[in-house]
Amino acid sequence: MSPSLFNRIARGEPGAMRQCIDEFGPLVWGLARRLSRTAADAEDATQDIFTDLWRSASRYDASQGSEKMFVAMIARRRLIDRLRKFNTEPPTVSDDTLMDAAQGEPAESVEVSAEAEQAARAVSQLRPEQRQVLELSLLHGLSQSEIAGRLKLPLGTVKTFMRRGLIKVRQAMNLDGDGLSQGVGA
C-alpha cells in the first residue's frame, strides 16, 4: 500500500504539496468562495487553508476518514474561524451551498447526494429544538455555549439536544458511532 498524500507531505516529499493543491484546490476554493464576502478574502482563506493542511499533514489518519474529508474538515474550521474573526455572526450556509461545494468526481457526487438526501430526511424528522441546535452548530459553526446563549437555554440542555439529535440521525442513516455504515456490505 502506497503512503497517503498527507503522509508524503509530512515527510517533506517534493511535489506532494503541489499534488495536494492540484487535487483539492477546487474543493477548497469552492468552500472559500461560498463562505467569504469577497474574492480577495476567499484567496486569503484558500492560502490559509493550504498552509494549515501542510502544517497538519502529520495528523492525518486514514482510519478516521478519507483525505477529502480531512481537507474539508480543516477548511471548514479555518473558514469558521475567519468568519468569527471578521464578523460577530457567521452567515447562514444553506444545505444546497454545502452540497454544491462538496461535489467531487461524478461517482462520488451521486453517493454524496444520496447520503445528503438521507441525512436531510433524518434531520427533518427530529424534534424542532434538536434540529435547531444541530443547524446552529453544523451550518452556522456556533459552539454549544454560543447556542445556549442565543437560544437562552442551559448548556446541558443544548448538549442533550445535540447528542440525542445526532444519535437519531445516525440511527436513521444506519451508521455506527464512528459514522461508518452498518449495512450488509460494510
MONORFEN-V158719 format. One line per field, one symbol per residue. ss: DSSP state (@ for helix, = for strand, . for the rest). psi: psi as a letter, one per 30 degrees, with the letter a starting at -180 (. if undefined). burial: # if it has 9 or more other ideal C-beta (glycine too) atoms within 8 Angstrom, else .. Layout:
BEGIN
ss: ???
psi: ???
burial: ???
END
This chain:
BEGIN
ss: ....@@@@@@.....@@@@@@@@@@@@@@@@@@@....@@@@@@@@@@@@@@@@@@@@@..@@@..@@@@@@@@@@@@@@@@@@@@........@@@@@@@@...@@@@@@@@@@@@@@@@@@@...@@@@@@@@@@@.....@@@@@@@@...@@@@@@@@@@@@@@@@@@..=.....=.....
psi: klklefeeeefgkkfeeeeeeeefeeeeeeeeefgleleeeeeeeeeeeeeeeeegeffkjffflleeeeeeeeeeeeeeeeeeeflfkklkjleeeeeeefkbleeeeeeeeeeeeeeeeeefflkeeeeeeeeeeeffgkleeeeeeefhlkeeeeeeeeeeeeeeeeeeghlafggkkglef.
burial: ...#######.....##.###..##.##########....###.##.###.###.##..#......##.#######.###.###.....#..#...#######....##..##.##.######..#...########.####.#.###..#.#.#.###.##.###.###.##.#...........
END
